[in-house]
């Protein structure tokens, strides 16, 4: 009897072990299948994201005339990529600001690589001492050029929250999983609704624009020796005889900075209505790009008030009045003079520092699938990317790309680690900062900027722009040196 009971117990144990093994194998198979499906879904979504990026670049690039006229391009809130198997593949543009706007023009901010400590402190985000540290750190450790706003985290006394703002503003997954009707209402682009909470609200590293006139021809650089070619270009633009007047001015004025153009017009009593064309055509900056010019049509009151020559009350007036301007006024940087907000003398300080055009735009896009019956519903398992799209050459490019699906968690970890003094910043920087792509060339890797996670599945090769000099072959002075600073971005043209 005991022997029989022992046999039964042994058989029972063997059966149970067999069941556990079978259950474990089935679970592992199911987990592996789930992982494969998850990986396939993620790869599909990343492919959707790449298609979406090209759609958005083309949509913005088609509105170059609007930009040249001082306006802002527009995007729809979502685009349908394909319809298959009962599901819609969509890309949805998530609001990037508290006012619900979909596009953030980078020229609405101060270029941290062009401003001095006094201008940075005037934004009231940091005090004078910390502003000085930021500028000194740039010059001493980054050769004068921060490649990313995340580089500021290496400055003593600065944490990620001061650079990027509170973690609550990066609730991107929650936004992506809302229906369209639950997204924030959009306010007019001229509204100054969002409060300044961080350095990223007032500074950028993408403060560049093409050195072109409203007619898309290259601006005429006066900081060169007089030549017959220069005279021909002046006559072509301003009429016969204009070159003789300018040639005489060359004997008296050294046009080595933009303010000299303003001072000369004031000294000779040039009518204000003539300033618009002159300032649109002439420059003293060499190269195909201008750097550090702030767009007075989109900058916030705080950014405008930080510029030399603009008082806080005048900045508020500019923000209030710009939405009522007609197209011609809005296209010219002198409209604050025409509207009686700024005196002509203020432009001596502002010369070379303001613009009315924005050629680089930051946005958040979420790609995913929705039920065909509910196209405005929340995205399922979305992949979210942050992009900066650069339109400053005829063919658009992505200057910045990073996967920000889990950004809020990364920011919260960074903030918590900073508070507790835990040295995990290097790990968190993978979400916040730039990492050279495995397929970057040596030249590209040395110039990589804000790129974040490796976007190699989104092959950037089709985005390589043509060299900027090819945009105006007949207008470029051969004697001009290359620009001292190049456009920032992961993908760019090698010289």
Buried (B, 14 or more C-beta within 10 A) or exposed (E): EEEEEEEEEEEEEEEEEEEEEEEEEEEEEEEEEEEEEEEEBBEBBBBBBBBBBBBBBEBBBEBBEBBBBBBBBEBEBBBEBEEEEEBBBBBBBBBBBEBBBBBBBBBBBBBBBBBEBEBBBBBEBBEEEBBBBBBEBBEEEBEEBBBBBBBBBBBEEBBBBBBBBEBEBBEBBEBBBBEEEEBBEBBEBBBBEBEBBBBBBBBBBBBBBBBBBBEBBBBBBBBBEBEEEBBEBBBBBBEEEBBEEBEEBBEEBEBEBBBBBBBBBBEEEBEEEEBBBBBBBBBBBBBBBBBBBBBBBBBBBBBBBBBBBBEEEBBBBBBBBBEEBEEEBBBBBBBBBBBEBBEBEBBBBBBBBBBBBBBBBBBBBBBBBBEEEEBBBBBBBBBBBBBBBBBBBBBBBBBBBBBBBBBBBBBBBBBEBBEEEEEEBEEBBBBBBBBBBEEBEEEBEEBBBBBBBBBEEBEBEEBEBEEBBEBBEEBBBEEBEEBEBBBBBBBBBEE
